[in-house]
Amino acid sequence: MLKDYLKQSSFQFEEKYVDQDEAAKEEMMHDSGGFLGVPFTVIVKDDGSKETIVGFDKGRIDKILQIYN
């Protein structure tokens, strides 16, 4: 659902396979405070700060990305 939504909205994204990539898993654990569920989304803002979203929270994604459209 999340991938389809981002593709439909024409947002660029990078998909990481935390079950196959130890560095990606460590990055996710750091950014999430230890959460290992998917989907887990990190939105990096222009100023370098990050917004993290657990699960497919369309409302929150829309709110954050609307600033950058």
KETOR-781210 format. One record per residue: x, z, y of N, C-alpha, C, O in turn. Coordinates in steps of 0.001 Angstrom, whole numbers, padded with zeros to 6 digits, always signed. Each point is the difference from the previous one (the first is absolute). Layout:
<nodes>
XZYXZYXZYXZY
...
</nodes>
This chain:
<nodes>
+000816+000000-001201-000816+000000+001201+000858+000000+001263-000236-000795+000909
+001229+001680-000848+000831+000098+001194+000763-001290+000248+000001-000507+001121
+000651-000036-002151+000755-001246+000165-000908-001117+000482+000349-000733+000927
-001505+000599-001546-000942-001046+000397-000430+000174+001449-000096-000972+000749
-000159+002209-000359-000430+000273+001369+001092-000370+001000-000281-000626+001023
+001520+001006-001310+001098-000306+000915+000257-001502+000077+000274-000526+001078
-000359-000165-002210+000170-001456-000003-001101-000658+000825+000269-000888+000809
-001494+001322-001015-001148-000557+000717+000136+000235+001503-000431-000826+000805
+001028+001949-000436+000164+000350+001406+001264-000593+000606+000282+000220+001178
+000481-000969-001968+001230-000682+000439+001101+000954+000435+000808-000344+000863
-000764+001535-001445+001083+000934+000290+001101-000193-001027-000261-000157-001193
+001493+000172+001673+001134-000068-000914+000195+001366-000638-000177+001031+000649
+000540-001032-001911+000259+001264-000673+001028-000217-001090+000223-001119-000462
+000390+002205+000068+000967-000020-001091-000532+000899-001109-000317+001168+000225
+000229-001721-001399-000470+000761-001154+001214+000515-000767+000929-000754-000289
-000946+002038-000035+001096+000600-000753-000555+000576-001293-001075+000600-000014
+001810-000785-001059-000416+000469-001318+000747+001286-000329+001104-000032-000544
-001711+001151+000876+000671+001294-000152+000210+000380-001464+000813+000875-000297
-001521-001507-000605+000206+000270-001427+001197-000765-000558+000449+000277-001112
+000071-001242+001879+001116-000820-000446+001231+000129+000894+001084-000443-000383
-001228+001034+001554+001074+000048+000995+000216+001442+000443-000809+000557+000743
+001894+000037-001197+000261+001417+000281+000155+000258+001501-000463+001027+000496
+001110-001945+000237+000168+000176+001446-001355-000014+000704-000233+000790+000915
-000656-001682-001338-001347-000058+000580-000772+001276-000317-000746+000504+000840
+000924+000011-002038-000662+001251-000390+000483+001156+000866-000806+000805+000467
+002106-000716-000249+000563+001061+000845-000500-000124+001441-000322+001001+000641
+000260-002228-000141-000511-000239+001355-001453+000455+000111-000387+000639+000979
-000405-000970-001980-001405+000400-000001-000137+001519-000040-000808+000574+000730
+001592+000069-001578-000070+001458-000091+000385+000644+001331-000597+000996+000411
+001583-001562+000251+000422+000529+001305-001108-000176+001034-000366+000946+000697
-000166-002167-000605-001020-000306+001008-001325+000704-000266-000747+000300+000931
+000455-000034-002214-001307+000562-000355+000011+001507-000190-001049+000610-000204
+002220-000010+000271+000086+001430-000268-000153+000322-001480-000437+001095-000356
+000795-002039-000505-000028+000225-001436-001141-000671-000737-000060+000069-001227
-000840-000713+001937-001138-000688-000622+000491-001245-000728+000819-000748+000534
-001310+000520-001747+000414-001179-000762-001163-000882-000430+000150-000788-000933
-001291+000895+001576-001133-000856-000326+000030-001288+000800+000665-000089+001033
-001383-000895-001514-000091-001270+000707-001466-000361+000188-000823+000411-000818
+000460-001148+001841+000926-000526+000992+000434+001077+000992-000746+000924+000323
+001945-001079+000130+000551+000842+001061+000557-000953+001035+000870-000814-000310
-001356+000903+001528+000357-000948+001044+000790+000685+001095-000342+001096+000444
+001406-001760-000014+000789+000454+001137-000059-001102+001045+000389-001138-000263
-000874+001477+001442-000035-000948+001113+001056+000449+000993-000062+001107+000536
+001036-001983-000295+001075+000311+000935-000376-000599+001351-000207-001207+000126
+000123+002066+000873-000377-000432+001343+001204-000588+000732+001138+000140-000449
-001392-000786+001558+001063-000619+000791+001070+000994+000417+001166-000370+000135
-001543+001620+000070+000969+001013+000429+000751+000627-001176+000799+000917+000191
-001056-001413-001414+000681+000496-001188-000707+001150-000690+000381+000378-001108
-001401+000188+001736-000742+001089-000641-000862-000575-001129-000308-001192-000021
-000066+002056-000903-000745-000441-001174-001348+000696-000090-000133+001181+000321
-000856-001931-000762-001309+000533-000374-000122-000199-001504+000275-001088-000504
-000680+002118-000209-000159-000116-001447-001464+000172-000378-000726+000792+000599
+000311-001552-001607-001389+000017-000445-000023+000072-001521+000609-000829-000678
-001303+001809+000152-000172+000151-001441-001315-000663-000388-001042+000283+000591
+001091-001162-001581-001195-000697-000441-000338-001165+000917+000747-000313+000928
-001862-000315-001194-000455-001116+000827-001014+000538+000999-001199+000053-000276
+001698+000345+001436-000832+000557+001067-000148-001077+001074+000727-000009+000993
-001681-000896-001210-000181-001155+000881-000197+000414+001452+000561-000623+000900
-001339+001650-000665-000250+000452+001365+001274+000425+000706+000221-000350+001160
+000607+001094-001848+001263+000461+000599+000971-001161+000188+000679-000085+001023
-000614-000803-002003+000864-001175+000120-000425-000829+001199+000838-000401+000807
-002128+000143-000685-000513-000775+001137+000359+000665+001322+000420-000672+000942
-000581+001969-000871+000276+000729+001239+001472-000123+000393+000314-000235+001167
+000577+000392-002129+001430-000075+000293+000416-001426+000343+000688-000210+000998
-001084-000764-001791+000450-001379+000194-000635-000670+001204+000562-000951+000545
-001693+001416-000131-000683-000572+001160+000897+000041+001235-000066-000889+000850
+000884+001900-000754+000916+000142+001125+000993-001148+000027+000461-000394+001071
-000124-000149-002240+001064-000988-000115-000508-001418-000168+000803-000913-000187
-002115+000697+000247-000543-001363-000106+000277-000787+001249-000383-001167+000092
</nodes>
